[in-house]
Amino acid sequence: MPIELGQKVKDSITGFEGIAVAKAIYLNGCISYQVESQKLKDGKTIQPEWFDEQRLTCESKAKAGGPQDRPPEQHP
């Protein structure tokens, strides 16, 4: 199953968990995702990390954030 931005993912090697917030596709075909942790360490955010697609497993199908539809602005 392909990973979508906004999904919760987990790195199979380190166990790092978080939300896939960015995707990079390189000329050689490698696909990587930047994963941002939802946890804090010593009261501060944890630095986001990049992982190859093959190392990640989807932990949830629900999206966490992303663009939101807004109602059109009303003009008088």
N, CA, C, O and CB atoms as a CASP TS submission, in Angstrom:
PFRMAT TS
TARGET T0000
AUTHOR 0000-0000-0000
METHOD Language model
MODEL 1
PARENT N/A
ATOM      1  N   MET     1       0.847  -1.176   0.000  1.00  0.00           N
ATOM      2  CA  MET     1       0.000   0.000   0.000  1.00  0.00           C
ATOM      3  C   MET     1       0.897   1.246   0.000  1.00  0.00           C
ATOM      4  O   MET     1       1.772   1.378   0.856  1.00  0.00           O
ATOM      5  CB  MET     1      -0.966  -0.006   1.229  1.00  0.00           C
ATOM      6  N   PRO     2       0.683   2.155  -0.956  1.00  0.00           N
ATOM      7  CA  PRO     2       1.507   3.368  -0.994  1.00  0.00           C
ATOM      8  C   PRO     2       1.239   4.266   0.212  1.00  0.00           C
ATOM      9  O   PRO     2       0.137   4.311   0.757  1.00  0.00           O
ATOM     10  CB  PRO     2       1.250   4.145  -2.287  1.00  0.00           C
ATOM     11  N   ILE     3       2.274   4.961   0.593  1.00  0.00           N
ATOM     12  CA  ILE     3       2.170   5.890   1.725  1.00  0.00           C
ATOM     13  C   ILE     3       1.638   7.220   1.212  1.00  0.00           C
ATOM     14  O   ILE     3       2.070   7.709   0.167  1.00  0.00           O
ATOM     15  CB  ILE     3       3.553   6.081   2.439  1.00  0.00           C
ATOM     16  N   GLU     4       0.705   7.798   1.947  1.00  0.00           N
ATOM     17  CA  GLU     4       0.182   9.120   1.623  1.00  0.00           C
ATOM     18  C   GLU     4       0.669  10.111   2.671  1.00  0.00           C
ATOM     19  O   GLU     4       0.810   9.766   3.844  1.00  0.00           O
ATOM     20  CB  GLU     4      -1.373   9.108   1.549  1.00  0.00           C
ATOM     21  N   LEU     5       0.925  11.340   2.241  1.00  0.00           N
ATOM     22  CA  LEU     5       1.294  12.369   3.199  1.00  0.00           C
ATOM     23  C   LEU     5       0.146  12.545   4.182  1.00  0.00           C
ATOM     24  O   LEU     5      -1.023  12.557   3.795  1.00  0.00           O
ATOM     25  CB  LEU     5       1.634  13.709   2.487  1.00  0.00           C
ATOM     26  N   GLY     6       0.494  12.680   5.455  1.00  0.00           N
ATOM     27  CA  GLY     6      -0.507  12.815   6.498  1.00  0.00           C
ATOM     28  C   GLY     6      -0.778  11.522   7.234  1.00  0.00           C
ATOM     29  O   GLY     6      -1.443  11.531   8.271  1.00  0.00           O
ATOM     30  N   GLN     7      -0.271  10.392   6.714  1.00  0.00           N
ATOM     31  CA  GLN     7      -0.459   9.112   7.384  1.00  0.00           C
ATOM     32  C   GLN     7       0.564   8.934   8.497  1.00  0.00           C
ATOM     33  O   GLN     7       1.684   9.437   8.415  1.00  0.00           O
ATOM     34  CB  GLN     7      -0.359   7.960   6.381  1.00  0.00           C
ATOM     35  N   LYS     8       0.161   8.207   9.543  1.00  0.00           N
ATOM     36  CA  LYS     8       1.087   7.844  10.603  1.00  0.00           C
ATOM     37  C   LYS     8       1.875   6.634  10.118  1.00  0.00           C
ATOM     38  O   LYS     8       1.295   5.649   9.660  1.00  0.00           O
ATOM     39  CB  LYS     8       0.337   7.543  11.955  1.00  0.00           C
ATOM     40  N   VAL     9       3.211   6.714  10.221  1.00  0.00           N
ATOM     41  CA  VAL     9       4.087   5.649   9.751  1.00  0.00           C
ATOM     42  C   VAL     9       5.114   5.295  10.829  1.00  0.00           C
ATOM     43  O   VAL     9       5.316   6.031  11.794  1.00  0.00           O
ATOM     44  CB  VAL     9       4.796   6.067   8.445  1.00  0.00           C
ATOM     45  N   LYS    10       5.759   4.129  10.624  1.00  0.00           N
ATOM     46  CA  LYS    10       6.771   3.667  11.567  1.00  0.00           C
ATOM     47  C   LYS    10       7.936   3.084  10.784  1.00  0.00           C
ATOM     48  O   LYS    10       7.741   2.313   9.845  1.00  0.00           O
ATOM     49  CB  LYS    10       6.186   2.619  12.556  1.00  0.00           C
ATOM     50  N   ASP    11       9.159   3.461  11.181  1.00  0.00           N
ATOM     51  CA  ASP    11      10.363   2.907  10.563  1.00  0.00           C
ATOM     52  C   ASP    11      10.606   1.515  11.128  1.00  0.00           C
ATOM     53  O   ASP    11      10.659   1.338  12.345  1.00  0.00           O
ATOM     54  CB  ASP    11      11.598   3.828  10.804  1.00  0.00           C
ATOM     55  N   SER    12      10.753   0.532  10.257  1.00  0.00           N
ATOM     56  CA  SER    12      10.894  -0.860  10.691  1.00  0.00           C
ATOM     57  C   SER    12      12.244  -1.157  11.337  1.00  0.00           C
ATOM     58  O   SER    12      12.378  -2.176  12.015  1.00  0.00           O
ATOM     59  CB  SER    12      10.693  -1.777   9.518  1.00  0.00           C
ATOM     60  N   ILE    13      13.240  -0.307  11.149  1.00  0.00           N
ATOM     61  CA  ILE    13      14.561  -0.556  11.726  1.00  0.00           C
ATOM     62  C   ILE    13      14.733   0.130  13.083  1.00  0.00           C
ATOM     63  O   ILE    13      15.142  -0.508  14.053  1.00  0.00           O
ATOM     64  CB  ILE    13      15.646  -0.081  10.768  1.00  0.00           C
ATOM     65  N   THR    14      14.424   1.421  13.153  1.00  0.00           N
ATOM     66  CA  THR    14      14.654   2.180  14.390  1.00  0.00           C
ATOM     67  C   THR    14      13.427   2.264  15.287  1.00  0.00           C
ATOM     68  O   THR    14      13.554   2.531  16.482  1.00  0.00           O
ATOM     69  CB  THR    14      15.112   3.570  14.054  1.00  0.00           C
ATOM     70  N   GLY    15      12.237   2.041  14.726  1.00  0.00           N
ATOM     71  CA  GLY    15      11.000   2.184  15.493  1.00  0.00           C
ATOM     72  C   GLY    15      10.503   3.613  15.565  1.00  0.00           C
ATOM     73  O   GLY    15       9.506   3.881  16.236  1.00  0.00           O
ATOM     74  N   PHE    16      11.180   4.551  14.882  1.00  0.00           N
ATOM     75  CA  PHE    16      10.766   5.950  14.864  1.00  0.00           C
ATOM     76  C   PHE    16       9.362   6.035  14.274  1.00  0.00           C
ATOM     77  O   PHE    16       9.109   5.498  13.196  1.00  0.00           O
ATOM     78  CB  PHE    16      11.769   6.826  14.050  1.00  0.00           C
ATOM     79  N   GLU    17       8.452   6.705  14.973  1.00  0.00           N
ATOM     80  CA  GLU    17       7.065   6.849  14.538  1.00  0.00           C
ATOM     81  C   GLU    17       6.711   8.314  14.368  1.00  0.00           C
ATOM     82  O   GLU    17       7.247   9.183  15.056  1.00  0.00           O
ATOM     83  CB  GLU    17       6.111   6.186  15.538  1.00  0.00           C
ATOM     84  N   GLY    18       5.806   8.574  13.446  1.00  0.00           N
ATOM     85  CA  GLY    18       5.327   9.935  13.270  1.00  0.00           C
ATOM     86  C   GLY    18       4.455  10.051  12.032  1.00  0.00           C
ATOM     87  O   GLY    18       3.966   9.058  11.493  1.00  0.00           O
ATOM     88  N   ILE    19       4.276  11.282  11.601  1.00  0.00           N
ATOM     89  CA  ILE    19       3.435  11.599  10.459  1.00  0.00           C
ATOM     90  C   ILE    19       4.319  11.889   9.247  1.00  0.00           C
ATOM     91  O   ILE    19       5.276  12.657   9.341  1.00  0.00           O
ATOM     92  CB  ILE    19       2.510  12.805  10.771  1.00  0.00           C
ATOM     93  N   ALA    20       3.994  11.269   8.105  1.00  0.00           N
ATOM     94  CA  ALA    20       4.703  11.546   6.860  1.00  0.00           C
ATOM     95  C   ALA    20       4.300  12.950   6.393  1.00  0.00           C
ATOM     96  O   ALA    20       3.148  13.183   6.027  1.00  0.00           O
ATOM     97  CB  ALA    20       4.379  10.458   5.760  1.00  0.00           C
ATOM     98  N   VAL    21       5.262  13.882   6.410  1.00  0.00           N
ATOM     99  CA  VAL    21       4.945  15.280   6.100  1.00  0.00           C
ATOM    100  C   VAL    21       5.537  15.764   4.780  1.00  0.00           C
ATOM    101  O   VAL    21       5.139  16.816   4.278  1.00  0.00           O
ATOM    102  CB  VAL    21       5.432  16.164   7.209  1.00  0.00           C
ATOM    103  N   ALA    22       6.491  15.008   4.204  1.00  0.00           N
ATOM    104  CA  ALA    22       7.101  15.408   2.934  1.00  0.00           C
ATOM    105  C   ALA    22       7.550  14.158   2.190  1.00  0.00           C
ATOM    106  O   ALA    22       7.827  13.121   2.794  1.00  0.00           O
ATOM    107  CB  ALA    22       8.303  16.379   3.164  1.00  0.00           C
ATOM    108  N   LYS    23       7.617  14.277   0.862  1.00  0.00           N
ATOM    109  CA  LYS    23       8.021  13.153   0.016  1.00  0.00           C
ATOM    110  C   LYS    23       9.053  13.652  -0.980  1.00  0.00           C
ATOM    111  O   LYS    23       8.881  14.715  -1.575  1.00  0.00           O
ATOM    112  CB  LYS    23       6.794  12.520  -0.718  1.00  0.00           C
ATOM    113  N   ALA    24      10.137  12.881  -1.168  1.00  0.00           N
ATOM    114  CA  ALA    24      11.166  13.227  -2.142  1.00  0.00           C
ATOM    115  C   ALA    24      11.320  12.065  -3.112  1.00  0.00           C
ATOM    116  O   ALA    24      11.447  10.912  -2.699  1.00  0.00           O
ATOM    117  CB  ALA    24      12.523  13.558  -1.443  1.00  0.00           C
ATOM    118  N   ILE    25      11.309  12.376  -4.405  1.00  0.00           N
ATOM    119  CA  ILE    25      11.523  11.370  -5.437  1.00  0.00           C
ATOM    120  C   ILE    25      12.803  11.758  -6.172  1.00  0.00           C
ATOM    121  O   ILE    25      12.883  12.827  -6.778  1.00  0.00           O
ATOM    122  CB  ILE    25      10.288  11.268  -6.425  1.00  0.00           C
ATOM    123  N   TYR    26      13.803  10.880  -6.113  1.00  0.00           N
ATOM    124  CA  TYR    26      15.106  11.177  -6.689  1.00  0.00           C
ATOM    125  C   TYR    26      15.206  10.650  -8.121  1.00  0.00           C
ATOM    126  O   TYR    26      14.422   9.792  -8.528  1.00  0.00           O
ATOM    127  CB  TYR    26      16.217  10.575  -5.824  1.00  0.00           C
ATOM    128  N   LEU    27      16.173  11.168  -8.883  1.00  0.00           N
ATOM    129  CA  LEU    27      16.367  10.761 -10.268  1.00  0.00           C
ATOM    130  C   LEU    27      16.587   9.260 -10.413  1.00  0.00           C
ATOM    131  O   LEU    27      16.203   8.677 -11.427  1.00  0.00           O
ATOM    132  CB  LEU    27      17.533  11.502 -10.859  1.00  0.00           C
ATOM    133  N   ASN    28      17.200   8.627  -9.414  1.00  0.00           N
ATOM    134  CA  ASN    28      17.476   7.191  -9.495  1.00  0.00           C
ATOM    135  C   ASN    28      16.262   6.340  -9.120  1.00  0.00           C
ATOM    136  O   ASN    28      16.350   5.112  -9.113  1.00  0.00           O
ATOM    137  CB  ASN    28      18.645   6.839  -8.591  1.00  0.00           C
ATOM    138  N   GLY    29      15.124   6.980  -8.807  1.00  0.00           N
ATOM    139  CA  GLY    29      13.893   6.255  -8.490  1.00  0.00           C
ATOM    140  C   GLY    29      13.651   6.042  -7.014  1.00  0.00           C
ATOM    141  O   GLY    29      12.584   5.564  -6.629  1.00  0.00           O
ATOM    142  N   CYS    30      14.620   6.388  -6.172  1.00  0.00           N
ATOM    143  CA  CYS    30      14.463   6.236  -4.725  1.00  0.00           C
ATOM    144  C   CYS    30      13.395   7.215  -4.222  1.00  0.00           C
ATOM    145  O   CYS    30      13.382   8.386  -4.602  1.00  0.00           O
ATOM    146  CB  CYS    30      15.821   6.476  -3.991  1.00  0.00           C
ATOM    147  N   ILE    31      12.509   6.719  -3.371  1.00  0.00           N
ATOM    148  CA  ILE    31      11.472   7.555  -2.769  1.00  0.00           C
ATOM    149  C   ILE    31      11.693   7.585  -1.266  1.00  0.00           C
ATOM    150  O   ILE    31      11.799   6.539  -0.624  1.00  0.00           O
ATOM    151  CB  ILE    31      10.041   7.026  -3.114  1.00  0.00           C
ATOM    152  N   SER    32      11.763   8.782  -0.711  1.00  0.00           N
ATOM    153  CA  SER    32      11.956   8.956   0.727  1.00  0.00           C
ATOM    154  C   SER    32      10.861   9.847   1.288  1.00  0.00           C
ATOM    155  O   SER    32      10.281  10.673   0.583  1.00  0.00           O
ATOM    156  CB  SER    32      13.347   9.555   1.028  1.00  0.00           C
ATOM    157  N   TYR    33      10.591   9.656   2.586  1.00  0.00           N
ATOM    158  CA  TYR    33       9.589  10.457   3.279  1.00  0.00           C
ATOM    159  C   TYR    33      10.199  11.092   4.512  1.00  0.00           C
ATOM    160  O   TYR    33      10.975  10.463   5.231  1.00  0.00           O
ATOM    161  CB  TYR    33       8.371   9.603   3.661  1.00  0.00           C
ATOM    162  N   GLN    34       9.839  12.347   4.749  1.00  0.00           N
ATOM    163  CA  GLN    34      10.216  12.994   6.001  1.00  0.00           C
ATOM    164  C   GLN    34       9.116  12.692   7.006  1.00  0.00           C
ATOM    165  O   GLN    34       7.932  12.901   6.743  1.00  0.00           O
ATOM    166  CB  GLN    34      10.426  14.549   5.821  1.00  0.00           C
ATOM    167  N   VAL    35       9.541  12.192   8.171  1.00  0.00           N
ATOM    168  CA  VAL    35       8.599  11.793   9.209  1.00  0.00           C
ATOM    169  C   VAL    35       8.800  12.705  10.415  1.00  0.00           C
ATOM    170  O   VAL    35       9.913  12.858  10.919  1.00  0.00           O
ATOM    171  CB  VAL    35       8.788  10.290   9.600  1.00  0.00           C
ATOM    172  N   GLU    36       7.707  13.302  10.864  1.00  0.00           N
ATOM    173  CA  GLU    36       7.736  14.204  12.021  1.00  0.00           C
ATOM    174  C   GLU    36       7.064  13.511  13.194  1.00  0.00           C
ATOM    175  O   GLU    36       5.907  13.100  13.115  1.00  0.00           O
ATOM    176  CB  GLU    36       7.033  15.563  11.703  1.00  0.00           C
ATOM    177  N   SER    37       7.816  13.389  14.291  1.00  0.00           N
ATOM    178  CA  SER    37       7.306  12.716  15.483  1.00  0.00           C
ATOM    179  C   SER    37       6.197  13.529  16.130  1.00  0.00           C
ATOM    180  O   SER    37       6.201  14.758  16.080  1.00  0.00           O
ATOM    181  CB  SER    37       8.436  12.473  16.486  1.00  0.00           C
ATOM    182  N   GLN    38       5.248  12.830  16.737  1.00  0.00           N
ATOM    183  CA  GLN    38       4.180  13.490  17.484  1.00  0.00           C
ATOM    184  C   GLN    38       4.525  13.563  18.967  1.00  0.00           C
ATOM    185  O   GLN    38       3.755  14.098  19.765  1.00  0.00           O
ATOM    186  CB  GLN    38       2.848  12.752  17.284  1.00  0.00           C
ATOM    187  N   LYS    39       5.683  13.024  19.328  1.00  0.00           N
ATOM    188  CA  LYS    39       6.091  12.992  20.734  1.00  0.00           C
ATOM    189  C   LYS    39       7.058  14.124  21.032  1.00  0.00           C
ATOM    190  O   LYS    39       7.634  14.726  20.126  1.00  0.00           O
ATOM    191  CB  LYS    39       6.734  11.640  21.084  1.00  0.00           C
ATOM    192  N   LEU    40       7.226  14.401  22.314  1.00  0.00           N
ATOM    193  CA  LEU    40       8.185  15.392  22.791  1.00  0.00           C
ATOM    194  C   LEU    40       9.301  14.686  23.549  1.00  0.00           C
ATOM    195  O   LEU    40       9.094  13.619  24.126  1.00  0.00           O
ATOM    196  CB  LEU    40       7.493  16.449  23.691  1.00  0.00           C
ATOM    197  N   LYS    41      10.485  15.291  23.543  1.00  0.00           N
ATOM    198  CA  LYS    41      11.600  14.799  24.341  1.00  0.00           C
ATOM    199  C   LYS    41      12.099  15.972  25.169  1.00  0.00           C
ATOM    200  O   LYS    41      12.519  16.995  24.628  1.00  0.00           O
ATOM    201  CB  LYS    41      12.747  14.192  23.443  1.00  0.00           C
ATOM    202  N   ASP    42      12.050  15.814  26.476  1.00  0.00           N
ATOM    203  CA  ASP    42      12.421  16.892  27.397  1.00  0.00           C
ATOM    204  C   ASP    42      11.606  18.153  27.145  1.00  0.00           C
ATOM    205  O   ASP    42      12.117  19.266  27.277  1.00  0.00           O
ATOM    206  CB  ASP    42      13.906  17.205  27.271  1.00  0.00           C
ATOM    207  N   GLY    43      10.325  17.976  26.778  1.00  0.00           N
ATOM    208  CA  GLY    43       9.429  19.105  26.554  1.00  0.00           C
ATOM    209  C   GLY    43       9.608  19.808  25.225  1.00  0.00           C
ATOM    210  O   GLY    43       8.985  20.844  24.991  1.00  0.00           O
ATOM    211  N   LYS    44      10.453  19.268  24.337  1.00  0.00           N
ATOM    212  CA  LYS    44      10.716  19.890  23.039  1.00  0.00           C
ATOM    213  C   LYS    44      10.387  18.905  21.923  1.00  0.00           C
ATOM    214  O   LYS    44      10.396  17.690  22.120  1.00  0.00           O
ATOM    215  CB  LYS    44      12.192  20.356  22.936  1.00  0.00           C
ATOM    216  N   THR    45      10.098  19.457  20.749  1.00  0.00           N
ATOM    217  CA  THR    45       9.804  18.597  19.608  1.00  0.00           C
ATOM    218  C   THR    45      11.056  17.831  19.190  1.00  0.00           C
ATOM    219  O   THR    45      12.180  18.295  19.384  1.00  0.00           O
ATOM    220  CB  THR    45       9.259  19.428  18.426  1.00  0.00           C
ATOM    221  N   ILE    46      10.843  16.659  18.616  1.00  0.00           N
ATOM    222  CA  ILE    46      11.929  15.833  18.109  1.00  0.00           C
ATOM    223  C   ILE    46      12.169  16.198  16.649  1.00  0.00           C
ATOM    224  O   ILE    46      11.223  16.385  15.884  1.00  0.00           O
ATOM    225  CB  ILE    46      11.606  14.312  18.263  1.00  0.00           C
ATOM    226  N   GLN    47      13.430  16.298  16.272  1.00  0.00           N
ATOM    227  CA  GLN    47      13.799  16.661  14.902  1.00  0.00           C
ATOM    228  C   GLN    47      13.204  15.662  13.901  1.00  0.00           C
ATOM    229  O   GLN    47      13.326  14.455  14.107  1.00  0.00           O
ATOM    230  CB  GLN    47      15.340  16.718  14.754  1.00  0.00           C
ATOM    231  N   PRO    48      12.555  16.141  12.808  1.00  0.00           N
ATOM    232  CA  PRO    48      12.040  15.226  11.784  1.00  0.00           C
ATOM    233  C   PRO    48      13.190  14.446  11.141  1.00  0.00           C
ATOM    234  O   PRO    48      14.323  14.926  11.104  1.00  0.00           O
ATOM    235  CB  PRO    48      11.249  16.006  10.704  1.00  0.00           C
ATOM    236  N   GLU    49      12.899  13.248  10.636  1.00  0.00           N
ATOM    237  CA  GLU    49      13.895  12.385  10.011  1.00  0.00           C
ATOM    238  C   GLU    49      13.400  11.930   8.638  1.00  0.00           C
ATOM    239  O   GLU    49      12.195  11.839   8.403  1.00  0.00           O
ATOM    240  CB  GLU    49      14.204  11.165  10.911  1.00  0.00           C
ATOM    241  N   TRP    50      14.351  11.642   7.726  1.00  0.00           N
ATOM    242  CA  TRP    50      14.036  11.110   6.400  1.00  0.00           C
ATOM    243  C   TRP    50      14.274   9.611   6.386  1.00  0.00           C
ATOM    244  O   TRP    50      15.265   9.129   6.933  1.00  0.00           O
ATOM    245  CB  TRP    50      14.883  11.805   5.307  1.00  0.00           C
ATOM    246  N   PHE    51      13.342   8.855   5.744  1.00  0.00           N
ATOM    247  CA  PHE    51      13.448   7.400   5.639  1.00  0.00           C
ATOM    248  C   PHE    51      13.088   6.959   4.229  1.00  0.00           C
ATOM    249  O   PHE    51      12.201   7.532   3.597  1.00  0.00           O
ATOM    250  CB  PHE    51      12.535   6.704   6.675  1.00  0.00           C
ATOM    251  N   ASP    52      13.792   5.921   3.733  1.00  0.00           N
ATOM    252  CA  ASP    52      13.419   5.313   2.452  1.00  0.00           C
ATOM    253  C   ASP    52      12.054   4.657   2.589  1.00  0.00           C
ATOM    254  O   ASP    52      11.704   4.129   3.645  1.00  0.00           O
ATOM    255  CB  ASP    52      14.484   4.274   1.992  1.00  0.00           C
ATOM    256  N   GLU    53      11.297   4.699   1.513  1.00  0.00           N
ATOM    257  CA  GLU    53       9.942   4.171   1.508  1.00  0.00           C
ATOM    258  C   GLU    53       9.875   2.708   1.966  1.00  0.00           C
ATOM    259  O   GLU    53       8.936   2.327   2.665  1.00  0.00           O
ATOM    260  CB  GLU    53       9.354   4.300   0.124  1.00  0.00           C
ATOM    261  N   GLN    54      10.864   1.882   1.578  1.00  0.00           N
ATOM    262  CA  GLN    54      10.843   0.459   1.905  1.00  0.00           C
ATOM    263  C   GLN    54      10.929   0.193   3.402  1.00  0.00           C
ATOM    264  O   GLN    54      10.512  -0.868   3.865  1.00  0.00           O
ATOM    265  CB  GLN    54      11.975  -0.241   1.207  1.00  0.00           C
ATOM    266  N   ARG    55      11.461   1.139   4.159  1.00  0.00           N
ATOM    267  CA  ARG    55      11.614   0.962   5.601  1.00  0.00           C
ATOM    268  C   ARG    55      10.362   1.306   6.387  1.00  0.00           C
ATOM    269  O   ARG    55      10.269   0.969   7.567  1.00  0.00           O
ATOM    270  CB  ARG    55      12.747   1.796   6.094  1.00  0.00           C
ATOM    271  N   LEU    56       9.396   1.968   5.762  1.00  0.00           N
ATOM    272  CA  LEU    56       8.234   2.475   6.480  1.00  0.00           C
ATOM    273  C   LEU    56       7.026   1.559   6.339  1.00  0.00           C
ATOM    274  O   LEU    56       6.776   0.984   5.279  1.00  0.00           O
ATOM    275  CB  LEU    56       7.885   3.860   5.987  1.00  0.00           C
ATOM    276  N   THR    57       6.286   1.440   7.433  1.00  0.00           N
ATOM    277  CA  THR    57       5.000   0.747   7.418  1.00  0.00           C
ATOM    278  C   THR    57       3.937   1.736   7.867  1.00  0.00           C
ATOM    279  O   THR    57       4.187   2.584   8.723  1.00  0.00           O
ATOM    280  CB  THR    57       5.016  -0.528   8.336  1.00  0.00           C
ATOM    281  N   CYS    58       2.745   1.622   7.282  1.00  0.00           N
ATOM    282  CA  CYS    58       1.640   2.501   7.652  1.00  0.00           C
ATOM    283  C   CYS    58       1.046   2.032   8.970  1.00  0.00           C
ATOM    284  O   CYS    58       0.735   0.853   9.136  1.00  0.00           O
ATOM    285  CB  CYS    58       0.557   2.533   6.545  1.00  0.00           C
ATOM    286  N   GLU    59       0.892   2.958   9.900  1.00  0.00           N
ATOM    287  CA  GLU    59       0.310   2.660  11.201  1.00  0.00           C
ATOM    288  C   GLU    59      -1.164   3.060  11.253  1.00  0.00           C
ATOM    289  O   GLU    59      -1.905   2.583  12.112  1.00  0.00           O
ATOM    290  CB  GLU    59       1.087   3.375  12.304  1.00  0.00           C
ATOM    291  N   SER    60      -1.586   3.922  10.351  1.00  0.00           N
ATOM    292  CA  SER    60      -2.993   4.327  10.302  1.00  0.00           C
ATOM    293  C   SER    60      -3.340   4.748   8.887  1.00  0.00           C
ATOM    294  O   SER    60      -2.475   5.160   8.115  1.00  0.00           O
ATOM    295  CB  SER    60      -3.282   5.479  11.303  1.00  0.00           C
ATOM    296  N   LYS    61      -4.605   4.638   8.564  1.00  0.00           N
ATOM    297  CA  LYS    61      -5.070   5.047   7.242  1.00  0.00           C
ATOM    298  C   LYS    61      -5.621   6.462   7.266  1.00  0.00           C
ATOM    299  O   LYS    61      -5.769   7.096   6.222  1.00  0.00           O
ATOM    300  CB  LYS    61      -6.132   4.083   6.731  1.00  0.00           C
ATOM    301  N   ALA    62      -5.924   6.953   8.459  1.00  0.00           N
ATOM    302  CA  ALA    62      -6.510   8.291   8.575  1.00  0.00           C
ATOM    303  C   ALA    62      -5.435   9.339   8.364  1.00  0.00           C
ATOM    304  O   ALA    62      -4.303   9.183   8.823  1.00  0.00           O
ATOM    305  CB  ALA    62      -7.188   8.484   9.951  1.00  0.00           C
ATOM    306  N   LYS    63      -5.787  10.386   7.680  1.00  0.00           N
ATOM    307  CA  LYS    63      -4.861  11.492   7.485  1.00  0.00           C
ATOM    308  C   LYS    63      -4.883  12.387   8.703  1.00  0.00           C
ATOM    309  O   LYS    63      -5.925  12.603   9.322  1.00  0.00           O
ATOM    310  CB  LYS    63      -5.209  12.293   6.218  1.00  0.00           C
ATOM    311  N   ALA    64      -3.724  12.897   9.031  1.00  0.00           N
ATOM    312  CA  ALA    64      -3.597  13.802  10.176  1.00  0.00           C
ATOM    313  C   ALA    64      -3.207  15.174   9.666  1.00  0.00           C
ATOM    314  O   ALA    64      -2.028  15.527   9.648  1.00  0.00           O
ATOM    315  CB  ALA    64      -2.551  13.276  11.207  1.00  0.00           C
ATOM    316  N   GLY    65      -4.184  15.936   9.259  1.00  0.00           N
ATOM    317  CA  GLY    65      -3.898  17.290   8.803  1.00  0.00           C
ATOM    318  C   GLY    65      -3.940  17.389   7.288  1.00  0.00           C
ATOM    319  O   GLY    65      -4.544  16.555   6.613  1.00  0.00           O
ATOM    320  N   GLY    66      -3.302  18.404   6.772  1.00  0.00           N
ATOM    321  CA  GLY    66      -3.299  18.641   5.341  1.00  0.00           C
ATOM    322  C   GLY    66      -4.248  19.764   4.988  1.00  0.00           C
ATOM    323  O   GLY    66      -4.872  20.355   5.869  1.00  0.00           O
ATOM    324  N   PRO    67      -4.362  20.065   3.701  1.00  0.00           N
ATOM    325  CA  PRO    67      -5.240  21.150   3.288  1.00  0.00           C
ATOM    326  C   PRO    67      -6.687  20.886   3.697  1.00  0.00           C
ATOM    327  O   PRO    67      -7.172  19.756   3.634  1.00  0.00           O
ATOM    328  CB  PRO    67      -5.152  21.352   1.783  1.00  0.00           C
ATOM    329  N   GLN    68      -7.346  21.931   4.108  1.00  0.00           N
ATOM    330  CA  GLN    68      -8.735  21.826   4.533  1.00  0.00           C
ATOM    331  C   GLN    68      -9.597  22.622   3.565  1.00  0.00           C
ATOM    332  O   GLN    68      -9.216  23.702   3.114  1.00  0.00           O
ATOM    333  CB  GLN    68      -8.920  22.333   5.994  1.00  0.00           C
ATOM    334  N   ASP    69     -10.773  22.066   3.252  1.00  0.00           N
ATOM    335  CA  ASP    69     -11.716  22.813   2.414  1.00  0.00           C
ATOM    336  C   ASP    69     -12.341  23.903   3.252  1.00  0.00           C
ATOM    337  O   ASP    69     -12.779  23.670   4.379  1.00  0.00           O
ATOM    338  CB  ASP    69     -12.810  21.884   1.811  1.00  0.00           C
ATOM    339  N   ARG    70     -12.378  25.094   2.689  1.00  0.00           N
ATOM    340  CA  ARG    70     -13.013  26.216   3.371  1.00  0.00           C
ATOM    341  C   ARG    70     -14.210  26.656   2.551  1.00  0.00           C
ATOM    342  O   ARG    70     -14.188  26.586   1.322  1.00  0.00           O
ATOM    343  CB  ARG    70     -12.016  27.394   3.581  1.00  0.00           C
ATOM    344  N   PRO    71     -15.249  27.106   3.224  1.00  0.00           N
ATOM    345  CA  PRO    71     -16.374  27.633   2.457  1.00  0.00           C
ATOM    346  C   PRO    71     -15.937  28.898   1.728  1.00  0.00           C
ATOM    347  O   PRO    71     -15.065  29.618   2.216  1.00  0.00           O
ATOM    348  CB  PRO    71     -17.592  27.923   3.380  1.00  0.00           C
ATOM    349  N   PRO    72     -16.524  29.180   0.570  1.00  0.00           N
ATOM    350  CA  PRO    72     -16.144  30.398  -0.162  1.00  0.00           C
ATOM    351  C   PRO    72     -16.452  31.643   0.665  1.00  0.00           C
ATOM    352  O   PRO    72     -17.410  31.691   1.437  1.00  0.00           O
ATOM    353  CB  PRO    72     -16.880  30.470  -1.518  1.00  0.00           C
ATOM    354  N   GLU    73     -15.601  32.641   0.472  1.00  0.00           N
ATOM    355  CA  GLU    73     -15.813  33.900   1.209  1.00  0.00           C
ATOM    356  C   GLU    73     -17.085  34.580   0.688  1.00  0.00           C
ATOM    357  O   GLU    73     -17.392  34.561  -0.504  1.00  0.00           O
ATOM    358  CB  GLU    73     -14.570  34.859   1.060  1.00  0.00           C
ATOM    359  N   GLN    74     -17.792  35.169   1.621  1.00  0.00           N
ATOM    360  CA  GLN    74     -19.021  35.889   1.267  1.00  0.00           C
ATOM    361  C   GLN    74     -18.697  37.364   1.078  1.00  0.00           C
ATOM    362  O   GLN    74     -18.128  37.996   1.968  1.00  0.00           O
ATOM    363  CB  GLN    74     -20.119  35.703   2.359  1.00  0.00           C
ATOM    364  N   HIS    75     -19.058  37.913  -0.080  1.00  0.00           N
ATOM    365  CA  HIS    75     -18.841  39.318  -0.346  1.00  0.00           C
ATOM    366  C   HIS    75     -20.206  40.033  -0.339  1.00  0.00           C
ATOM    367  O   HIS    75     -21.185  39.527  -0.887  1.00  0.00           O
ATOM    368  CB  HIS    75     -18.097  39.519  -1.710  1.00  0.00           C
ATOM    369  N   PRO    76     -20.249  41.211   0.287  1.00  0.00           N
ATOM    370  CA  PRO    76     -21.534  41.945   0.337  1.00  0.00           C
ATOM    371  C   PRO    76     -22.002  42.430  -1.010  1.00  0.00           C
ATOM    372  O   PRO    76     -23.058  43.056  -1.108  1.00  0.00           O
ATOM    373  CB  PRO    76     -21.420  43.121   1.258  1.00  0.00           C
TER
END
